[in-house]
Amino acid sequence: MTPEARALRDALAATPDRAAEVAAAAAVPPEAVPGPGEWSAREVILHLVAVEEQVWQARLDALATEELPHWSWTEPGPWSGPGDDTYPGALAAFADRRAATIARIDALDADGWARRGRHDTFGILDVVDLLQIALDHDAEHLRQITGDQP
């Protein structure tokens, strides 16, 4: 794993803890909906759970089994499952799914890191590219929780 890949991996592994810190520091409770058509902090985290399973894990799995897999834009809504009714439960689900993603990353050998897929929007992506997009996606949604949109 290159130093760049290690830094991305470590930042992704830290995101669930960062999500807990962000919500604790936010001006609104994690269950409060900030405005019409917006998600509460709990719903944002549940979205990250869904993305973890349906996007990042699915894409890493496809890289392991397919030659140049093809991906379209996927933007799932909030995940639903055990613990989804509270912010701590949502965080636990996110931490669990992110740990499974990190395990996939940690299992990559040199050939795994070199594999690439094709995304309809982003073009050809390798694993480092996927990790950067995942980290950017996390950051975008953590800003949503704080109300600190660019």
Secondary structure, DSSP 8 states (H G I E B T S, - for coil): --HHHHHHHHHHHHHHHHHHHHHHHSSS-TT---STT---HHHHHHHHHHHIIIIIIHHHHHHHHSSS-EE---------STTTTSHHHHHHHHHHHHHHHHHHHHT--HHHHH-EEEETTTEEEEHHHHHHHHHHHHHHHHHHHHT---
